């Protein structure tokens, strides 16, 4: 039992090592982390509902997961195809497209949740 617990803790260590590496080296991941902070701050400031928090959390997770998978995919493609290869380029493009789709979904969801609250706030301030 103790051995399997140590193995589990070691696997979490590897996961956090991967997160730290992505945060240190990947500009796009840092951009998404900044967007996460903005969304969380806005959600707190605008008192969004529990249901809205669930959507915001889903969007945050989806974008970060896609970005992490895209980064891993890019490293793998570079490993197996260090020279230019048209198919390798397509793989990278499709990975980036997945991040873009997730980010677009997050943006639209954010607009649906935050825009009415911001407009109401602006209307009351005027």
Secondary structure, DSSP 8 states (H G I E B T S, - for coil): -HHHHHHHHHHHHHHHHHHHHHHHH-HHHHHHHHHHHHHHHHHHHTT--HHHHHHHHHHHHHHHHHHHHHHHHHHHHHHH--S--HHHHHHHHHHHHHHHHHHHHHHHHHHHHHHHHHHHHHHHH-
